[in-house]
């Protein structure tokens, strides 16, 4: 069974037809709503710009947030630190077992 759904998403007063997984519908509609809210904020603040500028600024703002979240979840530096600590502990423990009493 095809679990795809055809929807139309409104972004900045333009409609985009999408074929999506049913499970993604709520997330896609919420994303469009957030974009529209951000575009509206920019429209109210800057009357001398066009919709393309508002979309660009909204996109920039959301991608910056995405990058910040990705950096927060980057565990590679911690994994390397734990490996270093583990190697140091192994060295200390092996040195202790080599000592003859």
Backbone as JSON, one array per atom type, in Angstrom:
{
  "sequence": "XXXXXXXXXXXXXXXXXXXXXXXXXXXXXXXXXXXXXXXXXXXXXXXXXXXXXXXXXXXXXXXXXXXXXXXXXXXXXXXXXXXXXXXXXXXXXXXXXXXXX",
  "N": [[0.84, -1.19, 0.0], [0.53, 2.19, -0.85], [1.78, 4.69, 1.08], [1.63, 7.4, 0.73], [0.8, 10.89, 0.56], [-0.97, 13.47, -1.0], [-0.58, 16.88, -0.77], [-1.25, 20.42, -0.47], [0.78, 23.09, 0.17], [0.89, 26.22, 1.66], [3.04, 28.83, 1.3], [4.11, 31.94, 1.98], [1.96, 33.1, 0.56], [1.88, 31.55, -1.74], [1.13, 28.51, -3.33], [2.21, 25.2, -2.95], [2.36, 22.1, -4.38], [2.77, 18.97, -2.86], [4.01, 15.67, -2.52], [3.94, 13.49, -0.03], [5.1, 11.48, 2.78], [2.63, 10.12, 4.88], [3.14, 10.3, 7.6], [4.69, 12.55, 7.79], [3.13, 14.78, 7.42], [2.06, 16.53, 9.48], [4.39, 17.72, 10.5], [5.39, 19.03, 8.22], [3.33, 20.83, 7.63], [3.42, 22.37, 9.96], [5.99, 23.45, 9.7], [5.62, 25.08, 7.42], [3.76, 26.85, 8.49], [5.31, 28.12, 10.5], [7.23, 29.37, 8.9], [5.58, 31.13, 7.45], [4.66, 32.73, 9.56], [7.06, 33.97, 10.35], [7.73, 35.35, 8.0], [5.58, 37.12, 7.94], [6.16, 38.64, 10.23], [8.49, 39.95, 9.36], [7.38, 41.38, 7.2], [5.75, 43.16, 8.55], [7.62, 44.67, 9.9], [9.41, 45.71, 7.96], [8.57, 47.57, 5.45], [9.52, 48.29, 3.0], [10.62, 46.23, 1.57], [10.6, 43.19, -0.44], [8.72, 40.09, -0.81], [10.5, 38.03, -1.41], [12.84, 38.86, -0.11], [11.98, 38.66, 2.55], [11.5, 35.91, 2.75], [14.09, 34.97, 2.35], [15.4, 36.0, 4.61], [13.96, 34.74, 6.66], [14.6, 32.08, 6.1], [17.38, 32.16, 6.5], [17.45, 32.73, 9.26], [16.23, 30.41, 10.36], [17.99, 28.41, 9.5], [20.33, 29.13, 10.81], [19.53, 28.61, 13.45], [19.19, 25.85, 13.21], [21.83, 25.01, 12.69], [23.03, 25.77, 15.1], [21.75, 23.99, 16.84], [22.66, 21.56, 15.78], [25.37, 21.78, 16.35], [25.31, 21.7, 19.12], [24.68, 19.08, 19.53], [26.85, 17.72, 18.66], [28.9, 15.24, 19.33], [31.43, 14.35, 18.86], [33.88, 15.71, 19.76], [33.72, 15.08, 22.49], [33.77, 12.32, 22.48], [36.35, 11.84, 21.59], [37.75, 12.96, 23.73], [36.98, 11.24, 25.82], [38.14, 8.89, 24.88], [40.86, 9.58, 25.07], [41.06, 9.94, 27.85], [40.45, 7.35, 28.66], [42.62, 5.95, 27.59], [44.67, 7.06, 29.13], [43.88, 6.18, 31.69], [44.1, 3.4, 31.33], [46.86, 3.21, 30.99], [47.77, 4.11, 33.5], [46.66, 2.11, 35.13], [47.9, -0.17, 34.09], [50.52, 0.42, 34.7], [50.38, 0.31, 37.47], [49.87, -2.41, 37.89], [52.21, -3.47, 37.09], [53.98, -2.97, 39.07], [55.97, -4.37, 41.53], [55.5, -5.76, 44.67]],
  "CA": [[0.0, 0.0, 0.0], [1.26, 3.45, -0.94], [1.46, 5.52, 2.24], [1.91, 8.78, 0.34], [-0.32, 11.8, 0.63], [-0.79, 14.69, -1.78], [-1.08, 18.07, -0.07], [-0.82, 21.73, -0.98], [1.3, 23.88, 1.27], [0.93, 27.65, 1.38], [4.19, 29.54, 1.85], [4.16, 33.32, 1.5], [0.86, 33.28, -0.4], [2.04, 30.69, -2.91], [0.8, 27.14, -3.0], [3.14, 24.21, -3.48], [1.87, 20.73, -4.26], [3.78, 18.04, -2.37], [3.63, 14.27, -2.28], [4.72, 13.23, 1.19], [4.68, 10.37, 3.64], [1.56, 10.54, 5.79], [3.73, 10.6, 8.9], [5.37, 13.85, 7.73], [2.2, 15.87, 7.15], [1.97, 17.5, 10.57], [5.66, 18.44, 10.57], [5.49, 19.91, 7.05], [2.38, 21.94, 7.8], [3.95, 23.23, 11.02], [7.12, 24.19, 9.13], [5.05, 26.13, 6.58], [3.15, 27.84, 9.39], [6.38, 28.9, 11.11], [7.8, 30.23, 7.85], [4.62, 32.21, 7.2], [4.67, 33.66, 10.7], [8.29, 34.74, 10.3], [7.59, 36.26, 6.87], [4.65, 38.17, 8.37], [6.91, 39.51, 11.13], [9.35, 40.81, 8.54], [6.51, 42.28, 6.44], [5.29, 44.23, 9.44], [8.77, 45.5, 10.28], [10.09, 46.33, 6.82], [7.58, 47.72, 4.37], [10.18, 48.64, 1.74], [11.22, 45.02, 1.0], [9.63, 42.3, -1.07], [8.53, 38.78, -0.18], [11.74, 37.27, -1.58], [13.73, 39.26, 0.99], [11.44, 38.1, 3.79], [11.76, 34.47, 2.71], [15.53, 34.78, 2.53], [15.73, 36.27, 6.01], [13.37, 33.66, 7.46], [15.43, 30.9, 5.85], [18.65, 32.37, 7.19], [17.23, 32.62, 10.7], [15.98, 29.02, 10.73], [19.19, 27.6, 9.28], [21.23, 29.45, 11.92], [19.06, 27.83, 14.59], [19.49, 24.44, 12.93], [23.26, 24.81, 12.87], [23.3, 25.83, 16.53], [21.3, 22.72, 17.43], [23.57, 20.5, 15.34], [26.62, 21.93, 17.1], [25.07, 21.26, 20.49], [24.59, 17.62, 19.56], [28.08, 17.16, 18.13], [29.56, 14.55, 20.42], [32.76, 13.91, 18.45], [34.93, 16.15, 20.68], [33.61, 14.36, 23.76], [34.21, 10.94, 22.26], [37.82, 11.88, 21.57], [38.19, 13.21, 25.11], [36.79, 10.0, 26.58], [39.18, 7.95, 24.42], [42.12, 10.01, 25.67], [41.0, 9.62, 29.28], [40.5, 5.89, 28.76], [44.01, 5.55, 27.35], [45.44, 7.45, 30.32], [43.52, 5.25, 32.77], [44.7, 2.09, 31.04], [48.29, 3.34, 31.26], [47.95, 4.15, 34.95], [46.34, 0.78, 35.67], [48.94, -1.13, 33.7], [51.71, 0.76, 35.49], [50.13, -0.16, 38.84], [49.96, -3.86, 37.94], [53.6, -3.84, 36.83], [54.75, -2.72, 40.28], [56.14, -5.58, 42.35], [55.54, -5.43, 46.1]],
  "C": [[0.88, 1.24, 0.0], [0.83, 4.35, 0.2], [1.79, 6.98, 1.97], [0.62, 9.59, 0.35], [0.0, 13.01, -0.22], [-1.4, 15.85, -1.01], [-0.62, 19.31, -0.82], [-0.43, 22.57, 0.21], [1.4, 25.33, 0.82], [2.13, 28.26, 2.09], [4.26, 30.9, 1.18], [3.18, 33.55, 0.34], [1.07, 32.57, -1.74], [1.78, 29.26, -2.47], [1.75, 26.18, -3.71], [2.56, 22.83, -3.29], [3.03, 19.81, -3.84], [3.18, 16.65, -2.26], [4.55, 13.79, -1.15], [4.28, 11.95, 1.86], [3.63, 10.91, 4.61], [2.13, 10.97, 7.15], [4.37, 11.99, 8.94], [4.41, 15.03, 7.6], [2.19, 16.93, 8.24], [3.23, 18.35, 10.64], [5.81, 19.43, 9.41], [4.54, 21.09, 7.18], [2.84, 22.9, 8.91], [5.13, 24.06, 10.5], [6.62, 25.34, 8.26], [4.44, 27.24, 7.43], [4.21, 28.73, 10.03], [7.04, 29.84, 10.11], [6.87, 31.41, 7.59], [4.57, 33.22, 8.33], [5.91, 34.55, 10.67], [8.24, 35.75, 9.15], [6.67, 37.42, 7.24], [5.35, 39.15, 9.33], [7.8, 40.48, 10.35], [8.53, 41.81, 7.73], [6.07, 43.46, 7.3], [6.41, 45.17, 9.83], [9.34, 46.31, 9.13], [9.13, 46.42, 5.64], [8.23, 47.98, 3.01], [10.82, 47.43, 1.05], [10.14, 44.18, 0.33], [9.64, 40.92, -0.4], [9.79, 37.92, -0.3], [12.74, 37.59, -0.47], [13.28, 38.65, 2.31], [11.7, 36.6, 3.87], [13.23, 34.18, 2.94], [15.92, 34.98, 3.99], [15.17, 35.19, 6.93], [14.2, 32.39, 7.31], [16.74, 31.01, 6.6], [18.49, 32.17, 8.7], [17.02, 31.17, 11.12], [17.2, 28.13, 10.52], [20.23, 27.88, 10.36], [20.83, 28.65, 13.15], [19.38, 26.35, 14.42], [20.96, 24.14, 13.17], [23.65, 24.87, 14.35], [22.9, 24.53, 17.21], [22.22, 21.57, 17.04], [24.88, 20.57, 16.12], [26.46, 21.47, 18.54], [25.07, 19.75, 20.6], [25.82, 16.95, 18.95], [28.88, 16.55, 19.27], [30.97, 14.11, 20.08], [33.87, 14.41, 19.38], [34.91, 15.4, 22.01], [34.07, 12.91, 23.62], [35.73, 10.88, 22.26], [38.39, 12.1, 22.97], [38.08, 11.95, 25.95], [37.83, 8.96, 26.16], [40.53, 8.28, 25.04], [42.16, 9.65, 27.16], [41.1, 8.11, 29.51], [41.93, 5.39, 28.56], [44.88, 5.9, 28.55], [45.15, 6.51, 31.49], [44.14, 3.88, 32.55], [46.2, 2.12, 31.33], [48.55, 3.33, 32.76], [47.7, 2.77, 35.55], [47.4, -0.24, 35.3], [50.23, -0.85, 34.44], [51.56, 0.23, 36.91], [50.29, -1.68, 38.92], [51.38, -4.32, 37.67], [54.48, -3.66, 38.07], [54.79, -3.99, 41.11], [56.28, -5.14, 43.8], [56.42, -6.36, 46.84]]
}
